[in-house]
């Protein structure tokens, strides 16, 4: 094995190809079994390494990419054994012209504590085994790996550390971070010596993307997939031939490129063909592909109407609370009642309408479609909710692009309610990101795609949680991720107002959730069955089953009027939730609330009460 620092001196080095997908082809097992094979089938892993060496590879990665994700806290020694064996097998297959790199992949499926334990064990084991060359592969966010690259550099000052990220064909990571932002972080990070890209894309798209990088900077590593996979007999199959792969990947050998190898779908045959191709006389490509003379920067579509950020400023100047009202989209495709309610709310002085995203995981019309149509047809500012429950990172990014294209400039980022147990066999939750990750994605897109017309990022707050300090820590994290506004769960007393005050103290705008109760049954249902809503017994006691409906509605309004008067100094406004989409109740509430009567202007004609579709209202 060559010393690690020699990699910084050689002009170019050919790396190996895929381990997991080639292991699956050779063994008939799943790629998920690959790392454990360091113990169960070491001879097969040895044969794979040797095949790559015979193909011309001089940079070997240990078979430990997903080892940390297999960590079992009850069996920590097993992880050590997998890593130690993976290092030893690769070492045995190397010669005095080969580099051996300790390989890390992202850690999935573990909680925070277990993730840290797994990282510590893997790093400790490699360093104890005398590893000095390390490669982080297929990462989506620099922050996922930098704590560990810095730890390695601290513990092993002579180490050489490589960081590699997976990109989509559009040049963004799975977390929506664009190539330019990754480059900025990597070029300025002292613990990273070489950086680049692997996985996610084939050689053609990788060639197109690296042309965006300058000619000078840190050395690069490039390890594309063998094209894109198809599903065949329940297995992913990559179709590009070794000859095609060699021809296209050889175009990646730019002056900055230190390492070229292969990722998913590549085999020793691909690396052998690439080795032969690279030995042929060829000049380095010095110039980037010329841009088309007719290329023009994309036009920025204007916001539709007044944005929520402008509404917030306007309300503050007028020394009044901002008022937004939540409406639920329909369970079918008919938006007639929703549009009518939005028109009534706008006419009565409500600043904006929020549009829920299938609350309680009950499928309803898409909130972005509903919000865009409401904004177009009624002129009211809309704040769509966007949940992580039903969308992966790609879909979330697509949704944000869609709402921006429609002129919407505000979004409420939420993790999303859980899928009911009865639906688990049919409906699968996604949760690729949580609300904090979604907020970070919004911030990233504001920086890279919407800099001249950014999205206002709002977040949720539950002031009634059992552990307020933990909720405050989460709130600080959301603020750091880009939130500027929070909407609270509905409150029914002022006992836990302290958390709301603390939210404002850290610089967040706060809209307090207010949802009028409309009946005894409604109060019990919300209190007992809906997560995050806590209604004091004395509030429920104001209602009884025999009350006339109008009396119950008025009691609910009276309770809210009193509460809003008590809380108005603690918030920047109110987040009014219309029970059963009944805009008339919200309008009556605003008219009867001291200080809001001037906002709730008289309607032209009578306010129409919408029929309830659930429970007794």
Secondary structure by P-SEA (a helix, b strand, c coil): cccccccccccbbbbbcccaaaaaaacccccccccccccccaaaaaaaaaaaaaaccccccccccccccccccccaaaaaaaaaaaaaaaaaaccccbbbbbcccccccccaaaaaaaaaaaaaaaaaacccbbbbcccccccccaaaaaaaaaacccbbbbbbbbbcccccccccccaaaaaaaaaaccccccccccccccaaaaaaaaccccccccbbbbbbcccbbbbcccbbbbcccaaaaaaaaaaacccccccccccccccaaaaaaaaaaaaccccccccccccccccccbbbbccccccaaaaaaaaaaacbbbbbbbbbccccccaaaaaaaaaaaaaacccbbbbbccccccccccaaaaaaaaaaacccbbbbbbbcccccaaaaaaaaaaaaaacccbbbbbccccccccccccccccccccaaaaaaaaaaaaaccccccccccccccccccccaaaaaaaaaaaaaacccbbbbccccccccaaaaaaaaaabbbbbbbbbbbccaaaaaaaacccccccccccccccccccccaaaaaaaaaaaaaaaaaaccccccccccccccccaaaaaaaaaaccccccccccccccbbbbbbccccc
